[in-house]
Structure formats: C-alpha cells, structure tokens
Amino acid sequence: MKQKEILLFGASGQIGRNLIRKLSKKNYKITAVTRNVHSTGYILKTQANPGYLELVELKRFKIDKIEELIKRSTICINLIGILYEKKKDDFKLLHSDLPALLAEKAKKFKLEKFIHLSALGIENALDSKYARSKLDGERRIRKNFDKSIIIKPSIVYSVDDKFSTKFMSLLSILPLMPLYYNGKTKFSPIHVADLVDIIDNIIDSDKKNLVLECIGPEEITFKEIIQKLLKAIGKKRVLLPLPTPIAKLTAKFFQMFPNPLLTEDQLVMLKYDNCKSEIYKNNLDLGYVAARKFENEINKYSYNWKKGGQFSDQLLEKK
C-alpha cells in the first residue's frame, strides 16, 4: 500500500500538533504548512518521528505554491481558523476563501479526500460574522469537491488550548467572573486527543462527502464549566450574571486589546448552544466514541494554576 502523504494547514495549533504526533506514529509523511518556520518550527519538529515531517513556510496564499503542495499529496487537511479578526475580512479570507480554494485544488489533482475543520452550533448564529464566514466556507467546499469531509467540533480543550487555560488564568486573579446570558449556554466539550482519534479514523476510512459533528460525552452549561474550573484550581469566586446591555459594553471594551478577552461577535456566539444539532451525523453515530470527561481531564493540568503547583495537595496535607 502506498504511503499516505498528508498536507496539513494550521499545523501549529493544539489540534495540529496532536495530529502530527498521531499520524507520524503510523509512518505517514506529513507536510505541515506554517506562516513562520522560525517561530513554530522548533515546536512542530518535536511532534513527529524523524524523517516524517516536512515544514513549508507560506506567508501568503500563493496559488502556484498551493497547487505544488496539493499535487504531491494524498489527503489535504485544513485546520486554520481564527476567533477574532485583526484585519477587515480576515474571517472571509481564512474561513471561506482559503477552504474553497483548497477544495477546488483537491478536486483538480484528484486527492482521496479533503478534510476541513469548521465549528459546531453555527447554523442558527446568523447574526455572527464568524458563524456566517464558517457556513459560507462549508457551502463552497461542498460545491467545489464532493469528496470533502467537514468536521464540526464543540469546544476543543487540553493543556495546550486557549479556552480552559485562559479561564483558569482569569479565575486565578479576578475576584468575580461575569456570566453572559446567565451562564445557560450549553456545550459538549471534546478533548483534543478524542478529536484527533476521530480525524485519524476518518483518514483511514472510505468515508467521503460527509459533514460530521464532533462532541464529547456530556452537555454542560457555561456556568457549570466555570464551576468545574474553579473546583480544579481550588478557588472560590463570585459568579455575576451580566445584563445583555452591560455585557455588550464590556465586549466593546475587551475587543480593543491586542488579544481580546471577548469581542462583540464572540458575545453573539455565546447566545447559541454548542451541542449536537441533529442536522448532521455525529461521531457517536459512526461509532467514534469520545469518552474523556471535562472535569477529569482538566484536573490533570490544573495544578499550573494552584498555589503550590503540582505539589499543592501534598502541601495541604502537611498543614
């Protein structure tokens, strides 16, 4: 059997790094595209077995370079996504234009499949620019290449994420935590290792032309997530429900930061549940079980935010 040649866009994020580790163990040849080899290369090179990872720097999406990379690939995987825009139309460029281009080229060069990472819970969020760009990307991908697979995960978490770790950092220093929409929005968090297992199974399967929602084993509200994080780091904080007008003012302020804590568009997304929709199949329908539970997993790395670090429990026992 011919060795699979995987072309990976968005390799430096938590999903990309874990996926490189997984695929290189199976002796797949991986070409990882990154915007800056010097800043991310040393991290990515430690994720793969020697000889199975090639790094390619691509600062601008040059069509001839993309064609060259896709032409020598078996499967193309796109994990690129952003939570906020630094420049006008970044959402459109990265969530719609680029995926559409990759799908078009995947068809042109007859790849086995094109796997694209989208997002769960966006179908009803048409008042969100982020959601509209993601949906438009999905539509154009399906139009351009009928062997495309679109993966729509809920919140993806791990020690390398920008979700649980960010909130544990905030909860460590803030005396209170605002609850938007009374903290009732529901999520089905999925651990990055479970999501990577699902992607790995899809790569090895004969599945094509599929939209798959990826969810963890539980549905928990935003308030419950915060409570679990507080328990994990051994803190008590006031949880303060914010009226929507005040929440909008705080989002307007936070989005002025270089790395926004919250944007107005993200606040809009928080209105909508992030759980299975029944519109598409989910990982459980295909027998891909994501068994890792949120509370169990965050406890494995929450010591980073505890007083005394990983020895905090021992210190407490001595007292």
NORRA-V340619 format. One record per residue. N is the residue number from 1. RES is the residue in one letter. PHI is phi as a letter, one per 40 degrees, with the letter a starting at -180 (NA if undefined). OMEGA is omega in radians with two decimals (none if undefined). Layout:
((N RES PHI OMEGA) (N RES PHI OMEGA))
//
This chain:
((1 M NA -3.13) (2 K c 3.11) (3 Q c 3.14) (4 K c 3.08) (5 E b -3.06) (6 I b 3.03) (7 L b -2.99) (8 L b 3.02) (9 F b -3.10) (10 G g -3.01) (11 A c -2.98) (12 S c 3.10) (13 G c -3.08) (14 Q c 3.14) (15 I c -3.13) (16 G d -3.12) (17 R c 3.13) (18 N c 3.14) (19 L c 3.08) (20 I d 3.12) (21 R d -3.09) (22 K c -3.03) (23 L c -3.13) (24 S c 3.08) (25 K c 3.12) (26 K c 3.10) (27 N g 2.99) (28 Y c 3.05) (29 K c -3.06) (30 I b 2.98) (31 T b -3.07) (32 A b -3.13) (33 V c -3.14) (34 T b -3.13) (35 R c -3.09) (36 N a -3.11) (37 V c -3.06) (38 H c -3.10) (39 S c -3.09) (40 T b -3.04) (41 G d -3.09) (42 Y c 3.09) (43 I c -3.07) (44 L c -3.09) (45 K c 3.14) (46 T c -3.07) (47 Q c -2.99) (48 A b 3.01) (49 N c -3.12) (50 P d 3.08) (51 G g -3.07) (52 Y b -3.13) (53 L b 3.03) (54 E b 3.12) (55 L b 3.13) (56 V b 3.11) (57 E c 3.14) (58 L a -3.08) (59 K c 3.08) (60 R b -3.06) (61 F c 3.13) (62 K c -3.03) (63 I c -3.11) (64 D c 3.11) (65 K c 3.11) (66 I c 3.11) (67 E c 3.14) (68 E c -3.12) (69 L c -3.10) (70 I c -3.09) (71 K d -3.10) (72 R b -3.12) (73 S b 3.03) (74 T c -3.11) (75 I b 3.05) (76 C b 3.13) (77 I b 3.13) (78 N b 3.14) (79 L b -3.05) (80 I c 3.08) (81 G a 3.11) (82 I b -3.14) (83 L c 3.11) (84 Y a -3.10) (85 E c 2.98) (86 K c 3.09) (87 K b 3.12) (88 K d 3.10) (89 D g 3.04) (90 D c 3.10) (91 F d -3.11) (92 K c -3.10) (93 L c -2.99) (94 L c -3.08) (95 H c -3.07) (96 S b -3.05) (97 D c -3.12) (98 L c 3.12) (99 P d 3.11) (100 A c 3.11) (101 L c -3.13) (102 L c 3.12) (103 A c 3.12) (104 E c -3.13) (105 K c 3.08) (106 A c 3.08) (107 K c -3.11) (108 K d -3.07) (109 F b 2.95) (110 K f 3.07) (111 L c 3.09) (112 E c 3.14) (113 K a 3.04) (114 F b -3.11) (115 I b -3.07) (116 H b 3.11) (117 L c 3.08) (118 S b -3.08) (119 A a 3.11) (120 L c 2.99) (121 G g -3.08) (122 I b -3.04) (123 E c -3.12) (124 N c -3.02) (125 A c -3.07) (126 L c 3.04) (127 D c 3.10) (128 S b 3.11) (129 K c 3.09) (130 Y d -3.09) (131 A c -3.14) (132 R c 3.14) (133 S c 3.11) (134 K c -3.14) (135 L c 3.11) (136 D c 3.08) (137 G c 3.11) (138 E c -3.12) (139 R c -3.09) (140 R c 3.09) (141 I c -3.12) (142 R c 3.12) (143 K c -3.02) (144 N c -3.05) (145 F a -3.04) (146 D c 3.06) (147 K b -3.12) (148 S c 3.04) (149 I b -3.12) (150 I b -3.11) (151 I b -3.05) (152 K b -3.11) (153 P c 2.91) (154 S c 3.11) (155 I d 3.09) (156 V b -3.04) (157 Y b 3.06) (158 S a 3.11) (159 V c -3.13) (160 D b -3.03) (161 D c 3.06) (162 K b -3.13) (163 F b -3.10) (164 S c -3.11) (165 T c 3.12) (166 K c -3.13) (167 F c 3.09) (168 M c 3.07) (169 S c 3.14) (170 L c -3.12) (171 L c 3.13) (172 S c -3.03) (173 I b -3.09) (174 L c 3.10) (175 P c 3.11) (176 L a 3.13) (177 M b 3.10) (178 P c 3.06) (179 L b 3.12) (180 Y c -3.10) (181 Y f 3.11) (182 N g 3.10) (183 G g -3.03) (184 K c 3.14) (185 T c -3.06) (186 K c 3.11) (187 F b 3.00) (188 S b -3.03) (189 P d 3.11) (190 I b -3.14) (191 H c -3.06) (192 V d 3.14) (193 A c 3.10) (194 D c 3.13) (195 L c 3.12) (196 V c 3.08) (197 D c 3.13) (198 I c 3.13) (199 I c 3.13) (200 D c 3.11) (201 N c -3.14) (202 I c 3.11) (203 I d -3.09) (204 D c -3.09) (205 S c 3.05) (206 D c -3.09) (207 K c 3.09) (208 K a 3.13) (209 N f -3.02) (210 L b 2.93) (211 V b -3.00) (212 L b 3.03) (213 E c -3.09) (214 C b -3.04) (215 I b 3.04) (216 G c -3.01) (217 P c -3.05) (218 E a 2.99) (219 E b -3.13) (220 I b -3.11) (221 T c 3.10) (222 F c 3.11) (223 K c 3.13) (224 E c 3.08) (225 I c 3.14) (226 I c 3.13) (227 Q c 3.12) (228 K c 3.11) (229 L c 3.10) (230 L c 3.11) (231 K c -3.09) (232 A c -3.10) (233 I c 3.07) (234 G g -3.13) (235 K b 3.00) (236 K b -3.12) (237 R b 3.05) (238 V c 3.08) (239 L b -2.95) (240 L b 3.04) (241 P c -3.12) (242 L b 3.00) (243 P d -3.05) (244 T d 3.13) (245 P d 3.11) (246 I c 3.10) (247 A c 3.12) (248 K c 3.11) (249 L c 3.13) (250 T c 3.13) (251 A c 3.12) (252 K c 3.12) (253 F c -3.08) (254 F c -3.07) (255 Q c 3.08) (256 M c 3.13) (257 F c 3.08) (258 P d 3.02) (259 N b -2.97) (260 P d 3.00) (261 L c -3.12) (262 L a 3.06) (263 T b 3.11) (264 E c -3.14) (265 D c 3.09) (266 Q c 3.08) (267 L c 3.08) (268 V c -3.13) (269 M c -3.12) (270 L c 3.09) (271 K c -2.92) (272 Y b 3.11) (273 D c -3.09) (274 N b -3.09) (275 C b -3.12) (276 K d -3.02) (277 S b -3.01) (278 E g 3.07) (279 I c -3.11) (280 Y b 3.01) (281 K c 3.03) (282 N b -3.05) (283 N d 3.13) (284 L c 3.11) (285 D c -3.11) (286 L c 3.13) (287 G g 3.10) (288 Y c -3.06) (289 V c 3.01) (290 A b -2.92) (291 A c -3.04) (292 R c -3.11) (293 K c -3.02) (294 F d -3.06) (295 E c -3.14) (296 N c -3.04) (297 E c -3.12) (298 I c 3.10) (299 N c -3.11) (300 K c -3.14) (301 Y b -3.10) (302 S c -3.13) (303 Y c 3.10) (304 N c -3.10) (305 W b 3.11) (306 K c 3.01) (307 K c -3.08) (308 G g 3.08) (309 G g -3.06) (310 Q c 3.12) (311 F b -3.05) (312 S c -3.12) (313 D c 3.12) (314 Q c 3.14) (315 L c 3.14) (316 L c 3.14) (317 E c -3.14) (318 K c 3.12) (319 K c none))
//
